[in-house]
């Protein structure tokens, strides 16, 4: 008898984080509704195939894919090629979904055929040794992959609210093949990003709705590194590099430069370091745009 096509396929890309991956797979195995799970091993050394194989009974239909070249976008595209569900979701390997997550992430798609993307909530799960410093505001935690779009399900209002890759889902018909730009996204130790935003922009441009579902919850790990000031200087620098590689208007740089004194004033008024660290975004943008101009033929 032919197997029923699963409604939901979940892609988990992982690179050298076996403990995180184990927690993620444990949580997936406890879901009320078990989806198809695809683990893409992105150049992990040594490969994590044996770890994944331990979940074959708990997660029927589990798929393991090994990608020899690192790169998050490449790994995600590899997972999309193996997904058989009409809805394709992505979880980071350091995200643990709540028991009802699969049901809640699917619900908006069933209620409105115009919805092409759903973003769930990412709740901070601090590691035991990762004590949250007083200066680490909720605004700043967004750069550690923690959402803050509230408790009411609704359409995303701006790019600042677009879903995080730690907890997002798409209609397979909207994704197509190789949906993530492989020149963007994490690769090795860089914090380059932008591949998720580029995909969401493309979907919106052709008429799909982007929806936020706060009841589709994952606990997203906040490590000791992400409780350090140095992480946010580096993270915002790479945000600037990402914007430089994606920018198609000279006005982007002008806006960033003009925003610098305003952000400095907001920092003095609020003491929220998000405004301070965003000076690194401006610097990263300007340095990368200069490099790109010099390297252009």
C-alpha positions in Angstrom: 0.0 0.0 0.0 1.4 3.4 -0.9 2.2 5.7 2.0 0.1 8.8 2.6 1.8 12.0 1.6 2.6 13.8 4.9 1.0 17.2 5.3 4.1 18.7 7.0 7.8 18.2 6.3 10.2 19.7 8.8 13.8 20.5 7.8 16.5 20.7 10.4 19.9 21.8 9.2 22.8 21.2 11.5 26.5 21.9 11.6 28.8 20.6 14.4 26.1 20.9 17.2 25.3 17.3 18.2 23.9 18.2 21.7 21.6 20.9 20.2 20.5 18.5 17.5 19.7 15.8 20.0 17.5 18.2 22.0 15.7 19.2 18.8 15.0 15.7 17.7 13.9 14.7 21.2 11.3 17.5 21.0 10.2 16.5 17.5 9.7 13.0 18.7 7.3 14.3 21.4 5.1 16.2 19.1 1.4 15.4 19.3 1.3 15.1 15.5 4.5 13.6 14.0 5.6 15.2 10.7 8.2 14.0 8.2 11.5 15.1 9.5 14.5 15.7 7.3 17.9 16.3 8.9 20.5 17.9 6.7 24.0 17.4 8.0 25.9 20.4 6.7 29.5 19.3 6.6 29.5 18.2 10.3 32.8 16.6 11.4 32.3 13.8 12.2 29.0 13.3 10.4 26.0 12.9 12.7 24.3 10.1 10.8 24.6 7.7 13.8 22.9 10.2 16.1 20.0 10.7 13.7 19.6 7.0 13.2 18.7 6.6 16.8 15.4 8.4 16.1 14.2 6.2 13.2 11.6 4.5 15.4 10.4 7.6 17.2 10.2 9.6 13.9 8.8 7.4 11.1 9.9 8.4 7.7 13.0 10.2 9.1 15.4 11.3 6.3 19.1 11.9 6.8 21.0 13.9 4.1 24.7 14.7 4.2 25.9 17.9 2.4 29.7 18.0 2.1 29.9 21.7 1.4 29.0 24.0 4.3 26.4 26.7 4.0 23.0 27.1 5.6 21.2 28.1 2.4 22.7 25.2 0.5 21.6 22.8 3.3 18.1 24.2 3.3 17.8 23.8 -0.5 19.0 20.2 -0.1 16.3 19.6 2.4 13.6 21.2 0.3 14.5 18.7 -2.5 13.7 15.8 -0.2 10.5 17.2 1.4 7.2 15.6 0.4 4.8 17.6 2.5 2.5 20.3 1.0 3.8 22.5 3.9 7.6 22.7 4.4 8.8 24.0 7.8 12.3 24.9 9.0 13.7 24.6 12.5 17.2 25.5 13.7 19.0 22.6 15.4 19.0 24.6 18.6 15.2 25.1 18.6 12.9 22.7 20.5 9.3 22.8 19.4 6.4 22.6 21.9 4.2 19.5 21.8 1.4 21.2 19.8 3.8 23.1 17.4 3.1 21.1 14.3 -0.7 21.6 14.7 -0.3 25.3 15.4 2.1 26.0 12.5 -0.3 24.2 10.1 -3.5 25.9 11.2 -3.1 29.3 9.4 -2.4 27.5 6.0 -5.7 25.6 6.4 -7.6 28.8 7.2 -6.5 31.0 4.3 -5.2 29.9 0.9 -3.5 33.2 0.4 -1.0 32.5 3.2 2.3 31.4 1.8 4.5 31.7 4.9 3.9 31.4 8.6 6.3 32.4 11.3 6.1 31.0 14.8 7.3 32.3 18.1 10.9 31.8 19.3 11.1 31.9 23.1 14.4 32.5 24.8 15.8 29.4 26.5 19.0 30.5 28.3 21.7 27.8 28.8 22.3 27.1 32.5 25.7 28.9 32.3 24.3 31.8 30.2 23.1 34.3 32.7 21.2 37.1 31.0 22.9 40.5 31.6 20.8 43.5 32.4 21.7 45.3 29.2 20.4 42.4 27.0 17.1 44.0 26.0 14.2 42.2 24.2 15.0 44.4 21.2 18.6 43.2 21.2 17.5 39.6 21.7 15.9 39.7 18.3 19.5 39.5 16.9 19.8 36.2 18.8 16.8 34.8 17.1 14.1 35.6 19.7 10.8 37.0 18.4 8.7 39.8 19.9 5.6 40.1 17.8 3.1 39.7 20.6 0.4 37.2 21.5 -2.1 37.8 18.7 -2.0 36.0 15.4 -1.9 38.4 12.5 -0.3 39.4 9.2 3.3 40.6 9.4 3.3 44.4 9.2 6.9 45.1 8.1 10.2 43.5 7.3 11.1 43.9 11.0 8.5 41.2 11.8 9.3 38.7 9.1 9.8 35.2 10.3 13.0 33.8 11.7 14.6 30.7 10.2 14.5 29.0 13.6 10.7 28.6 13.3 9.1 29.2 9.9 7.0 27.3 7.4 6.0 27.7 3.7 3.6 26.2 1.2 5.7 23.9 -0.9 4.0 25.4 -4.0 5.3 28.8 -3.1 8.8 27.6 -2.4 9.7 26.0 -5.7 13.2 24.6 -6.1 16.3 26.1 -4.6 14.4 28.9 -2.8 17.3 30.1 -0.7 20.0 32.3 -2.2 23.2 30.4 -1.6 25.3 33.6 -1.8 23.6 34.6 1.4 23.1 32.9 4.8 25.4 31.4 7.4 28.6 29.8 6.1 31.2 28.5 8.5 31.9 31.1 11.1 30.4 34.1 9.3 27.1 35.6 10.5 26.0 36.6 7.0 22.2 36.4 6.8 19.5 37.8 4.5 18.4 34.6 2.7 15.2 34.3 4.7 14.2 37.9 4.0 15.0 37.6 0.3 12.7 34.6 0.1 9.9 36.3 2.0 10.2 39.4 -0.2 9.9 37.3 -3.3 6.8 35.6 -2.0 5.2 38.9 -1.1 6.0 40.3 -4.5 3.8 37.7 -6.2 0.9 38.1 -3.8 1.5 35.6 -0.9 0.6 36.7 2.7 3.1 36.3 5.5 1.4 35.4 8.8 2.6 35.4 12.4 1.4 32.6 14.7 2.4 33.1 18.3 1.0 29.8 19.4 3.5 27.8 17.2 6.3 28.0 19.8 9.8 26.8 19.9 12.3 27.2 22.7 15.4 28.8 21.1 18.7 28.4 22.9 20.5 31.5 24.0 24.1 30.5 24.6 26.7 32.1 26.8 28.3 33.7 23.7 25.0 35.4 22.9 25.0 37.0 26.4 28.3 38.8 25.6 28.7 42.3 24.1 31.2 41.1 21.5 28.6 38.9 19.9 26.3 41.8 19.1 29.0 44.0 17.7 29.9 41.1 15.4 26.3 40.2 14.7 25.3 43.7 13.7 28.5 44.1 11.6 27.4 41.1 9.5 23.9 42.5 9.3 25.5 45.5 7.6 27.5 43.3 5.3 24.3 41.5 4.4 22.5 44.8 3.6 25.4 45.9 1.4 25.3 42.7 -0.7 21.6 43.0 -1.1 21.2 46.7 -1.5 20.2 47.9 -5.0 19.8 51.6 -4.1 22.5 54.1 -3.1 20.0 55.6 -0.6 20.4 52.6 1.7 23.8 53.8 2.8 22.6 57.4 3.1 19.8 56.3 5.4 22.1 54.3 7.6 24.6 57.2 7.9 21.8 59.7 8.7 20.3 57.3 11.3 23.6 57.1 13.2 23.2 60.4 15.3 19.5 59.6 15.9 20.5 56.1 17.2 23.2 57.6 19.4 20.6 60.0 20.9 18.2 57.1 21.4 20.9 55.2 23.2 21.6 58.1 25.5 17.9 58.4 26.3 17.0 54.7 26.7 20.4 53.0 27.4 19.1 50.2 25.2 22.3 48.9 23.6 20.5 47.9 20.4 20.9 51.5 19.2 24.6 51.5 20.1 25.4 48.2 18.4 23.6 49.3 15.2 26.5 51.6 14.6 28.4 48.4 13.7 25.7 47.7 11.1 26.4 51.0 9.4 30.2 50.4 9.5 29.8 46.9 8.1 27.6 48.2 5.3 30.1 51.0 4.3 33.1 48.7 4.4 31.4 46.0 2.3 30.1 48.5 -0.3 33.5 49.9 -0.7 35.0 46.4 -1.1 32.3 45.5 -3.7 33.0 48.7 -5.7 36.7 48.1 -5.7 36.3 44.5 -6.8 33.7 45.3 -9.6 35.1 44.8 -13.1 
